[in-house]
């Protein structure tokens, strides 16, 4: 490049830069203007800067990549640690729920078994209670109220509360009494597990109460039956009547089983005791009903007692083998004990007479009847009508001649009638 000389007569002038390129005989020249020089410088500086930036990037790229990878790795590790912690927490919660579920299922299963046991007990008790009621050990209907599955008739557990808690089905468990206070429905404060716990505790408390009341009532019925049987046997014993024990008429035996090898529950013991008490009461009442202790014409006065008296026809002292009841002709005459008719016909001075054999050597006679309503061989029960009051045979007017005989000999009926009045409430 050649810079032109200043030849101006007016002083030096600024000439543009010219680039001359000679190649052989070919000569080329280029004039460089200022803006072109500026543009070229700018491009050169830009290229240099770009080169430096690229070089710097290449130099520091590995460090940047390594830092980015490390940062990503740290974030990933943090996420994985968080996920692992959440998984552990979830597993812990799931395990606790499974354990709670298992415990609840076990408790529910136990309660259902207890409920079924109560139902089976009720079914087992039903015939004994019917016998006890028939024997008079309980007031009619009382047994159903005291020994039924729902106890003493208190409020039952709300089936709406039971529904949906770990398989508790009110249809399976049946009505169950509850003495608990109403549980406040605070869904935020208590979880479903807490509610289920409260419900199960309530049902358990209720079942325990039913079992306790059932046992107490069984004991009460047993005591009532024993006491009633004792009163009957004591009154009959005063009249010389003795019950023949089964131990006196039958042998006993069997294989030896130690008590510890055949344990019984409290219910079984109470049930056996109740059954024995009812049997004893039934036996005592059956015996009492075979003893002539009832009045043949209830409410009628005695006109002539048992023993020596002035004969109503001859006026002389004679022995009266029975007792006379003044009654209106046609009044009903009732048999005074269970037995079998052994005579039902006109019999001398007795007139129309019915004789009944009650067993144990005891017989009764009913004389002067106007009408006989039974026949020989017929079984009669206490209180059955066997005839009508009349004045047949050796009689001066309508009345009933009533005799009690033991082993063929006439005895005073007053003692038996006194026993009947004493045992009227028992029978």
The 8 nearest C-alpha neighbors of each residue, nearest first, counted from 0:
[[1, 18, 19, 17, 2, 16, 20, 28],
 [2, 0, 3, 17, 18, 19, 16, 4],
 [1, 3, 16, 0, 4, 17, 14, 15],
 [4, 2, 1, 5, 14, 16, 17, 15],
 [5, 3, 6, 2, 14, 11, 7, 12],
 [4, 6, 11, 7, 12, 3, 10, 13],
 [7, 5, 4, 8, 11, 10, 12, 9],
 [6, 8, 9, 10, 5, 11, 12, 4],
 [7, 9, 10, 6, 11, 5, 12, 4],
 [10, 8, 7, 11, 12, 6, 5, 13],
 [9, 11, 7, 8, 12, 5, 6, 13],
 [10, 12, 5, 7, 13, 9, 6, 8],
 [11, 13, 14, 5, 10, 7, 6, 9],
 [14, 12, 15, 11, 5, 16, 3, 4],
 [13, 15, 12, 16, 3, 2, 5, 4],
 [14, 16, 32, 17, 31, 30, 13, 33],
 [17, 15, 31, 30, 2, 14, 18, 32],
 [16, 18, 30, 29, 31, 0, 15, 28],
 [17, 19, 0, 29, 28, 30, 20, 16],
 [20, 28, 18, 27, 0, 29, 17, 21],
 [19, 21, 27, 26, 28, 18, 22, 0],
 [22, 20, 26, 25, 27, 23, 19, 24],
 [23, 21, 25, 24, 26, 20, 27, 19],
 [22, 24, 25, 21, 26, 20, 27, 19],
 [23, 25, 22, 26, 21, 27, 20, 19],
 [26, 24, 22, 23, 21, 27, 20, 28],
 [25, 27, 21, 20, 22, 24, 28, 19],
 [28, 26, 20, 19, 21, 25, 29, 18],
 [27, 29, 19, 18, 20, 17, 30, 26],
 [28, 30, 18, 17, 19, 31, 27, 20],
 [29, 31, 17, 16, 18, 32, 15, 28],
 [32, 30, 16, 17, 29, 35, 15, 33],
 [31, 33, 35, 34, 15, 30, 36, 16],
 [34, 32, 36, 35, 37, 31, 15, 16],
 [35, 33, 37, 36, 32, 38, 31, 39],
 [34, 36, 38, 32, 33, 37, 39, 31],
 [35, 37, 39, 33, 34, 38, 40, 32],
 [38, 36, 34, 40, 35, 39, 41, 33],
 [39, 37, 35, 41, 36, 40, 34, 42],
 [38, 40, 36, 42, 41, 37, 35, 43],
 [41, 39, 43, 37, 42, 38, 36, 44],
 [40, 42, 38, 44, 43, 39, 45, 37],
 [43, 41, 45, 39, 40, 44, 46, 38],
 [42, 44, 40, 46, 41, 45, 47, 39],
 [43, 45, 47, 41, 42, 46, 48, 40],
 [46, 44, 42, 48, 47, 43, 49, 41],
 [45, 47, 49, 43, 48, 44, 42, 50],
 [46, 48, 44, 50, 45, 49, 43, 51],
 [49, 47, 45, 51, 50, 46, 44, 52],
 [50, 48, 46, 52, 51, 47, 53, 45],
 [49, 51, 47, 53, 48, 52, 54, 46],
 [50, 52, 54, 48, 49, 53, 55, 47],
 [53, 51, 55, 49, 54, 50, 56, 48],
 [54, 52, 56, 50, 55, 51, 49, 57],
 [53, 55, 51, 57, 52, 56, 50, 58],
 [56, 54, 58, 52, 57, 53, 59, 51],
 [57, 55, 53, 59, 60, 58, 54, 52],
 [58, 56, 54, 60, 55, 59, 53, 61],
 [57, 59, 55, 56, 60, 54, 61, 62],
 [58, 60, 56, 62, 57, 61, 55, 63],
 [61, 59, 63, 57, 56, 62, 58, 64],
 [62, 60, 64, 63, 59, 65, 58, 57],
 [61, 63, 65, 59, 60, 64, 66, 58],
 [64, 62, 60, 66, 61, 65, 67, 59],
 [65, 63, 67, 61, 66, 62, 68, 60],
 [64, 66, 62, 68, 63, 67, 61, 69],
 [67, 65, 69, 63, 64, 68, 62, 70],
 [68, 66, 70, 64, 69, 65, 63, 71],
 [67, 69, 71, 65, 70, 66, 72, 64],
 [70, 68, 72, 66, 67, 71, 65, 73],
 [69, 71, 67, 73, 72, 68, 66, 74],
 [72, 70, 74, 68, 73, 69, 75, 67],
 [73, 71, 69, 75, 70, 74, 76, 68],
 [72, 74, 76, 70, 71, 75, 77, 69],
 [75, 73, 77, 71, 72, 76, 78, 70],
 [74, 76, 72, 78, 77, 73, 71, 79],
 [77, 75, 79, 73, 78, 74, 80, 72],
 [76, 78, 74, 80, 75, 79, 73, 81],
 [79, 77, 81, 75, 76, 80, 82, 74],
 [78, 80, 76, 82, 81, 77, 83, 75],
 [81, 79, 83, 77, 82, 78, 76, 84],
 [82, 80, 78, 84, 79, 83, 85, 77],
 [81, 83, 79, 85, 80, 84, 86, 78],
 [84, 82, 86, 80, 81, 85, 79, 87],
 [85, 83, 81, 87, 86, 82, 80, 88],
 [84, 86, 88, 82, 87, 83, 89, 81],
 [87, 85, 89, 83, 88, 84, 90, 82],
 [88, 86, 90, 84, 89, 85, 91, 83],
 [89, 87, 85, 91, 86, 90, 84, 92],
 [88, 90, 86, 92, 91, 87, 93, 85],
 [89, 91, 93, 87, 88, 92, 94, 86],
 [92, 90, 88, 94, 89, 93, 87, 95],
 [91, 93, 95, 89, 94, 90, 96, 88],
 [92, 94, 90, 96, 95, 91, 89, 97],
 [95, 93, 97, 91, 96, 92, 90, 98],
 [96, 94, 98, 92, 93, 97, 99, 91],
 [95, 97, 99, 93, 98, 94, 100, 92],
 [98, 96, 100, 94, 95, 99, 101, 93],
 [97, 99, 95, 101, 100, 96, 94, 102],
 [100, 98, 96, 102, 101, 97, 103, 95],
 [101, 99, 97, 103, 98, 102, 96, 104],
 [102, 100, 98, 104, 99, 103, 97, 105],
 [101, 103, 99, 105, 104, 100, 98, 106],
 [102, 104, 106, 100, 105, 101, 99, 107],
 [103, 105, 101, 107, 102, 106, 108, 100],
 [106, 104, 102, 108, 103, 107, 101, 109],
 [107, 105, 109, 103, 108, 104, 110, 102],
 [106, 108, 110, 104, 109, 105, 103, 111],
 [109, 107, 105, 111, 106, 110, 104, 112],
 [108, 110, 106, 112, 107, 111, 105, 113],
 [111, 109, 113, 107, 112, 108, 114, 106],
 [110, 112, 114, 108, 113, 109, 172, 107],
 [113, 111, 115, 109, 114, 110, 116, 108],
 [112, 114, 116, 110, 111, 115, 117, 109],
 [115, 113, 111, 117, 116, 112, 172, 110],
 [116, 114, 118, 112, 117, 113, 111, 119],
 [115, 117, 113, 119, 118, 114, 112, 120],
 [118, 116, 120, 114, 115, 119, 121, 113],
 [117, 119, 115, 121, 116, 120, 114, 122],
 [120, 118, 116, 122, 121, 117, 123, 115],
 [121, 119, 117, 123, 118, 122, 124, 116],
 [120, 122, 124, 118, 119, 123, 125, 117],
 [123, 121, 119, 125, 120, 124, 118, 126],
 [124, 122, 120, 121, 125, 119, 126, 127],
 [123, 125, 121, 127, 122, 126, 120, 128],
 [124, 126, 128, 122, 127, 123, 121, 129],
 [127, 125, 129, 128, 124, 130, 123, 122],
 [128, 126, 130, 124, 129, 125, 131, 274],
 [129, 127, 131, 125, 130, 126, 124, 132],
 [130, 128, 126, 132, 127, 131, 133, 125],
 [129, 131, 133, 127, 128, 132, 134, 126],
 [132, 130, 128, 134, 136, 129, 133, 277],
 [131, 133, 135, 137, 129, 134, 130, 136],
 [132, 134, 130, 135, 131, 129, 136, 139],
 [133, 135, 131, 132, 136, 281, 130, 280],
 [136, 134, 132, 133, 137, 131, 138, 425],
 [135, 137, 224, 131, 132, 134, 223, 220],
 [138, 136, 132, 135, 139, 131, 141, 142],
 [137, 139, 141, 140, 132, 135, 136, 142],
 [140, 138, 141, 132, 137, 142, 133, 135],
 [139, 141, 143, 142, 138, 144, 132, 137],
 [142, 140, 144, 138, 143, 139, 145, 137],
 [141, 143, 145, 144, 140, 146, 128, 137],
 [144, 142, 147, 141, 140, 146, 145, 128],
 [143, 145, 141, 142, 147, 146, 151, 140],
 [146, 144, 142, 151, 143, 150, 147, 141],
 [145, 147, 213, 142, 143, 144, 150, 148],
 [146, 148, 143, 150, 149, 144, 145, 121],
 [149, 147, 150, 118, 117, 146, 121, 209],
 [148, 150, 147, 175, 176, 152, 174, 151],
 [151, 149, 209, 147, 148, 152, 145, 146],
 [152, 150, 145, 153, 144, 149, 147, 146],
 [151, 153, 150, 149, 154, 144, 176, 155],
 [154, 152, 176, 151, 155, 177, 150, 178],
 [155, 153, 176, 177, 152, 156, 178, 175],
 [154, 156, 176, 175, 177, 174, 157, 153],
 [157, 155, 177, 175, 158, 176, 154, 174],
 [156, 158, 159, 160, 155, 161, 154, 169],
 [157, 159, 161, 160, 169, 162, 156, 168],
 [158, 160, 162, 157, 161, 163, 156, 169],
 [161, 159, 158, 157, 162, 198, 156, 164],
 [162, 160, 158, 159, 167, 164, 163, 169],
 [163, 161, 159, 160, 164, 158, 167, 168],
 [162, 164, 166, 165, 161, 167, 168, 160],
 [165, 163, 166, 167, 195, 162, 161, 191],
 [166, 164, 167, 163, 104, 103, 100, 195],
 [165, 167, 164, 168, 163, 162, 104, 107],
 [168, 166, 164, 165, 161, 162, 169, 107],
 [167, 169, 170, 171, 166, 172, 162, 161],
 [170, 168, 172, 173, 171, 158, 167, 161],
 [169, 171, 173, 168, 172, 174, 158, 167],
 [172, 170, 168, 169, 173, 111, 167, 114],
 [171, 173, 169, 111, 170, 114, 168, 174],
 [172, 174, 170, 169, 171, 175, 114, 168],
 [175, 173, 155, 149, 176, 172, 156, 169],
 [176, 174, 155, 149, 156, 173, 205, 177],
 [175, 177, 155, 205, 154, 153, 149, 156],
 [176, 178, 205, 179, 155, 156, 154, 201],
 [177, 179, 180, 176, 205, 154, 153, 201],
 [180, 178, 177, 201, 181, 182, 204, 205],
 [179, 181, 182, 178, 177, 183, 201, 197],
 [182, 180, 183, 179, 184, 178, 157, 177],
 [181, 183, 180, 184, 197, 179, 194, 185],
 [184, 182, 185, 181, 180, 186, 189, 194],
 [185, 183, 186, 182, 189, 188, 194, 187],
 [184, 186, 188, 187, 183, 189, 182, 190],
 [187, 185, 189, 188, 184, 190, 191, 194],
 [188, 186, 185, 189, 190, 184, 191, 193],
 [187, 189, 185, 186, 190, 184, 193, 183],
 [190, 188, 186, 187, 193, 185, 191, 194],
 [191, 189, 193, 192, 194, 186, 188, 187],
 [190, 192, 194, 193, 195, 189, 164, 186],
 [193, 191, 195, 190, 194, 196, 99, 189],
 [194, 192, 196, 190, 195, 191, 189, 197],
 [195, 193, 191, 197, 196, 192, 198, 190],
 [194, 196, 192, 198, 193, 197, 164, 199],
 [197, 195, 193, 199, 194, 198, 200, 192],
 [198, 196, 194, 200, 195, 199, 201, 193],
 [197, 199, 195, 201, 200, 196, 194, 202],
 [200, 198, 202, 196, 201, 197, 203, 195],
 [201, 199, 203, 197, 198, 202, 204, 196],
 [200, 202, 198, 204, 199, 203, 205, 197],
 [201, 203, 205, 199, 204, 200, 206, 198],
 [204, 202, 200, 206, 205, 201, 199, 207],
 [205, 203, 201, 207, 202, 206, 200, 208],
 [204, 206, 202, 177, 208, 176, 203, 207],
 [207, 205, 209, 203, 208, 204, 202, 210],
 [206, 208, 204, 210, 205, 209, 203, 211],
 [207, 209, 205, 211, 206, 210, 212, 204],
 [210, 208, 206, 212, 211, 150, 207, 213],
 [209, 211, 213, 207, 208, 212, 206, 214],
 [210, 212, 208, 214, 213, 209, 207, 215],
 [213, 211, 215, 209, 214, 210, 216, 208],
 [212, 214, 210, 216, 146, 211, 215, 209],
 [213, 215, 217, 211, 212, 216, 210, 218],
 [216, 214, 212, 218, 217, 213, 219, 211],
 [215, 217, 219, 213, 218, 214, 212, 220],
 [218, 216, 214, 220, 219, 215, 221, 213],
 [219, 217, 221, 215, 216, 220, 222, 214],
 [218, 220, 216, 222, 217, 221, 215, 223],
 [219, 221, 223, 217, 222, 218, 216, 224],
 [222, 220, 273, 218, 224, 219, 223, 276],
 [221, 223, 219, 225, 220, 224, 226, 218],
 [224, 222, 220, 226, 221, 225, 136, 227],
 [223, 225, 136, 221, 227, 276, 222, 226],
 [226, 224, 228, 222, 276, 227, 223, 229],
 [227, 225, 229, 223, 228, 224, 222, 230],
 [226, 228, 230, 224, 229, 225, 223, 231],
 [229, 227, 280, 225, 231, 226, 230, 283],
 [228, 230, 226, 232, 227, 231, 233, 225],
 [231, 229, 233, 227, 228, 232, 234, 226],
 [230, 232, 228, 234, 229, 233, 235, 227],
 [231, 233, 235, 229, 234, 230, 236, 228],
 [234, 232, 236, 230, 231, 235, 229, 237],
 [235, 233, 237, 231, 236, 232, 418, 230],
 [236, 234, 232, 238, 240, 237, 233, 231],
 [235, 237, 240, 239, 233, 238, 234, 232],
 [238, 236, 234, 235, 239, 233, 240, 232],
 [239, 237, 235, 236, 240, 234, 414, 415],
 [240, 238, 236, 237, 241, 235, 234, 233],
 [239, 241, 236, 235, 238, 242, 237, 232],
 [242, 240, 236, 243, 239, 235, 232, 238],
 [241, 243, 244, 240, 286, 283, 232, 236],
 [242, 244, 241, 245, 247, 248, 246, 240],
 [245, 243, 246, 247, 242, 248, 249, 241],
 [244, 246, 248, 247, 249, 243, 250, 242],
 [247, 245, 244, 249, 248, 250, 251, 243],
 [246, 248, 245, 244, 249, 243, 250, 251],
 [249, 247, 245, 246, 244, 250, 243, 251],
 [250, 248, 246, 245, 247, 251, 244, 252],
 [251, 249, 246, 252, 248, 247, 245, 253],
 [250, 252, 249, 253, 246, 245, 248, 247],
 [253, 251, 250, 254, 255, 249, 256, 246],
 [252, 254, 255, 251, 256, 250, 257, 249],
 [255, 253, 256, 252, 257, 251, 258, 260],
 [254, 256, 257, 253, 252, 258, 260, 261],
 [257, 255, 254, 258, 260, 261, 259, 253],
 [258, 256, 259, 260, 255, 261, 262, 254],
 [257, 259, 260, 261, 256, 262, 263, 255],
 [258, 260, 257, 261, 262, 256, 263, 255],
 [261, 259, 258, 257, 262, 256, 263, 255],
 [260, 262, 258, 259, 263, 257, 256, 264],
 [263, 261, 259, 260, 258, 264, 257, 267],
 [264, 262, 267, 268, 261, 265, 266, 258],
 [263, 265, 267, 266, 268, 262, 269, 270],
 [264, 266, 268, 267, 269, 263, 214, 270],
 [265, 267, 269, 264, 268, 270, 214, 263],
 [268, 266, 270, 264, 265, 269, 263, 271],
 [267, 269, 265, 271, 266, 270, 272, 264],
 [270, 268, 272, 266, 271, 267, 273, 265],
 [269, 271, 267, 273, 272, 268, 266, 274],
 [272, 270, 274, 268, 273, 269, 267, 275],
 [271, 273, 269, 275, 270, 274, 276, 268],
 [274, 272, 221, 276, 270, 275, 271, 269],
 [273, 275, 271, 277, 276, 272, 270, 278],
 [274, 276, 278, 272, 273, 277, 279, 271],
 [277, 275, 273, 279, 225, 278, 224, 221],
 [278, 276, 280, 274, 279, 275, 131, 224],
 [279, 277, 275, 281, 276, 280, 282, 274],
 [278, 280, 282, 276, 277, 281, 283, 275],
 [279, 281, 228, 277, 283, 282, 278, 224],
 [282, 280, 278, 284, 279, 283, 134, 285],
 [281, 283, 285, 279, 280, 284, 278, 286],
 [284, 282, 280, 286, 285, 281, 228, 279],
 [285, 283, 287, 281, 286, 282, 288, 280],
 [286, 284, 282, 288, 287, 283, 281, 289],
 [285, 287, 283, 289, 284, 288, 282, 290],
 [288, 286, 284, 290, 289, 285, 283, 235],
 [287, 289, 285, 336, 286, 290, 337, 284],
 [288, 290, 337, 336, 286, 287, 357, 285],
 [289, 291, 287, 288, 336, 292, 286, 357],
 [292, 290, 336, 335, 293, 415, 289, 288],
 [291, 293, 419, 415, 416, 290, 418, 335],
 [294, 292, 335, 419, 291, 416, 295, 336],
 [293, 295, 297, 296, 335, 416, 292, 333],
 [296, 294, 333, 332, 335, 334, 297, 293],
 [295, 297, 294, 332, 299, 298, 333, 331],
 [298, 296, 294, 299, 295, 293, 333, 300],
 [299, 297, 296, 300, 294, 326, 295, 324],
 [298, 300, 297, 296, 326, 324, 325, 301],
 [301, 299, 324, 325, 302, 298, 326, 323],
 [302, 300, 324, 323, 303, 325, 299, 304],
 [301, 303, 323, 324, 325, 300, 304, 322],
 [302, 304, 323, 322, 301, 305, 324, 308],
 [305, 303, 322, 323, 306, 301, 302, 321],
 [304, 306, 322, 321, 319, 411, 320, 303],
 [307, 305, 319, 318, 320, 308, 304, 321],
 [306, 308, 318, 317, 319, 316, 305, 309],
 [309, 307, 316, 317, 310, 318, 306, 319],
 [310, 308, 316, 315, 314, 317, 311, 307],
 [309, 311, 314, 315, 313, 312, 317, 316],
 [310, 312, 314, 313, 309, 395, 315, 394],
 [313, 311, 310, 314, 395, 394, 315, 393],
 [314, 312, 310, 315, 311, 309, 316, 317],
 [315, 313, 310, 309, 311, 312, 316, 317],
 [314, 316, 309, 310, 313, 317, 308, 311],
 [317, 315, 309, 308, 310, 307, 314, 318],
 [316, 318, 307, 308, 310, 309, 315, 319],
 [319, 317, 307, 306, 320, 308, 316, 305],
 [318, 320, 306, 305, 321, 307, 317, 308],
 [321, 319, 409, 305, 318, 306, 402, 322],
 [322, 320, 402, 305, 401, 319, 400, 411],
 [321, 323, 304, 305, 401, 303, 400, 402],
 [322, 324, 400, 303, 302, 399, 301, 401],
 [325, 323, 301, 399, 302, 398, 300, 326],
 [324, 326, 398, 302, 300, 301, 299, 323],
 [327, 325, 398, 299, 324, 328, 397, 330],
 [328, 326, 330, 329, 397, 388, 325, 398],
 [327, 329, 388, 389, 397, 330, 326, 398],
 [328, 330, 387, 388, 327, 389, 331, 369],
 [331, 329, 388, 387, 328, 327, 332, 326],
 [332, 330, 387, 386, 384, 388, 329, 333],
 [331, 333, 386, 387, 384, 295, 296, 385],
 [334, 332, 384, 295, 382, 383, 385, 335],
 [333, 335, 382, 383, 381, 336, 295, 385],
 [334, 336, 293, 291, 381, 295, 292, 294],
 [337, 335, 381, 291, 289, 288, 290, 334],
 [338, 336, 380, 289, 381, 379, 288, 357],
 [337, 339, 357, 356, 379, 378, 355, 336],
 [338, 340, 378, 356, 355, 377, 376, 379],
 [341, 339, 355, 375, 376, 377, 342, 354],
 [340, 342, 375, 355, 354, 376, 339, 356],
 [343, 341, 354, 353, 375, 340, 344, 355],
 [342, 344, 353, 374, 352, 375, 354, 373],
 [345, 343, 351, 352, 346, 342, 353, 371],
 [344, 346, 351, 350, 352, 347, 343, 349],
 [345, 347, 350, 349, 344, 352, 351, 348],
 [348, 346, 349, 350, 392, 345, 393, 351],
 [347, 349, 393, 392, 350, 346, 394, 367],
 [350, 348, 366, 392, 347, 346, 367, 352],
 [392, 349, 351, 391, 367, 345, 346, 348],
 [352, 350, 345, 368, 367, 344, 366, 349],
 [351, 353, 366, 365, 344, 343, 345, 349],
 [354, 352, 343, 365, 342, 364, 355, 344],
 [353, 355, 364, 342, 341, 363, 340, 365],
 [356, 354, 340, 339, 363, 362, 341, 338],
 [355, 357, 362, 339, 338, 358, 340, 361],
 [358, 356, 338, 361, 289, 362, 337, 355],
 [359, 357, 360, 361, 356, 289, 338, 362],
 [358, 360, 361, 357, 405, 240, 406, 289],
 [359, 361, 406, 358, 405, 362, 357, 407],
 [362, 360, 405, 357, 359, 358, 404, 356],
 [361, 363, 356, 404, 355, 357, 403, 405],
 [364, 362, 403, 402, 355, 354, 404, 356],
 [363, 365, 354, 402, 401, 353, 366, 355],
 [364, 366, 401, 353, 352, 400, 354, 399],
 [365, 367, 352, 349, 400, 368, 351, 399],
 [368, 366, 391, 350, 390, 351, 389, 349],
 [369, 367, 389, 388, 351, 370, 366, 387],
 [368, 370, 389, 387, 388, 391, 390, 367],
 [371, 369, 387, 386, 368, 372, 351, 388],
 [372, 370, 386, 373, 385, 368, 387, 343],
 [371, 373, 386, 385, 370, 374, 384, 387],
 [374, 372, 385, 371, 343, 377, 375, 386],
 [373, 375, 343, 377, 376, 340, 372, 342],
 [374, 376, 340, 341, 342, 377, 343, 373],
 [377, 375, 340, 339, 341, 374, 378, 342],
 [376, 378, 340, 375, 339, 374, 379, 373],
 [379, 377, 339, 338, 376, 340, 380, 337],
 [378, 380, 338, 337, 339, 377, 383, 381],
 [381, 379, 337, 383, 382, 336, 338, 378],
 [380, 382, 336, 337, 335, 334, 383, 288],
 [381, 383, 333, 334, 380, 335, 384, 336],
 [384, 382, 333, 334, 380, 381, 385, 379],
 [385, 383, 333, 332, 386, 331, 334, 382],
 [384, 386, 372, 373, 333, 332, 383, 371],
 [387, 385, 371, 372, 332, 370, 384, 331],
 [386, 388, 331, 329, 370, 330, 332, 369],
 [387, 389, 368, 329, 328, 330, 369, 399],
 [388, 390, 369, 368, 397, 328, 367, 391],
 [391, 389, 397, 367, 396, 394, 398, 368],
 [390, 392, 367, 350, 389, 368, 351, 394],
 [350, 393, 391, 348, 349, 394, 367, 347],
 [392, 394, 348, 349, 391, 350, 395, 367],
 [395, 393, 390, 396, 392, 391, 367, 397],
 [394, 396, 390, 393, 397, 311, 312, 398],
 [397, 395, 390, 394, 398, 389, 391, 328],
 [398, 396, 390, 389, 328, 327, 326, 388],
 [397, 399, 325, 326, 324, 389, 388, 396],
 [400, 398, 324, 323, 388, 366, 401, 367],
 [399, 401, 323, 366, 365, 322, 321, 367],
 [402, 400, 365, 321, 322, 364, 399, 323],
 [403, 401, 321, 364, 363, 404, 320, 322],
 [402, 404, 363, 412, 410, 409, 362, 364],
 [405, 403, 409, 408, 362, 407, 410, 361],
 [404, 406, 361, 407, 408, 360, 409, 362],
 [405, 407, 360, 408, 361, 404, 362, 359],
 [406, 408, 405, 404, 409, 360, 362, 361],
 [409, 407, 404, 405, 406, 410, 403, 320],
 [408, 410, 404, 320, 403, 405, 407, 402],
 [411, 409, 404, 403, 412, 408, 405, 320],
 [410, 412, 413, 305, 414, 321, 403, 409],
 [413, 411, 415, 414, 403, 416, 410, 402],
 [414, 412, 416, 415, 411, 417, 305, 322],
 [415, 413, 417, 416, 412, 418, 411, 238],
 [414, 416, 292, 418, 417, 412, 413, 419],
 [415, 417, 292, 419, 413, 418, 414, 293],
 [418, 416, 414, 420, 419, 415, 413, 421],
 [417, 419, 421, 415, 416, 420, 422, 292],
 [420, 418, 292, 416, 422, 417, 293, 421],
 [419, 421, 423, 417, 418, 422, 416, 293],
 [422, 420, 418, 419, 423, 417, 424, 234],
 [421, 423, 425, 419, 424, 420, 418, 426],
 [424, 422, 420, 426, 425, 421, 419, 418],
 [423, 425, 422, 426, 421, 420, 419, 135],
 [426, 424, 422, 423, 227, 135, 231, 230],
 [425, 423, 424, 422, 284, 135, 134, 287]]
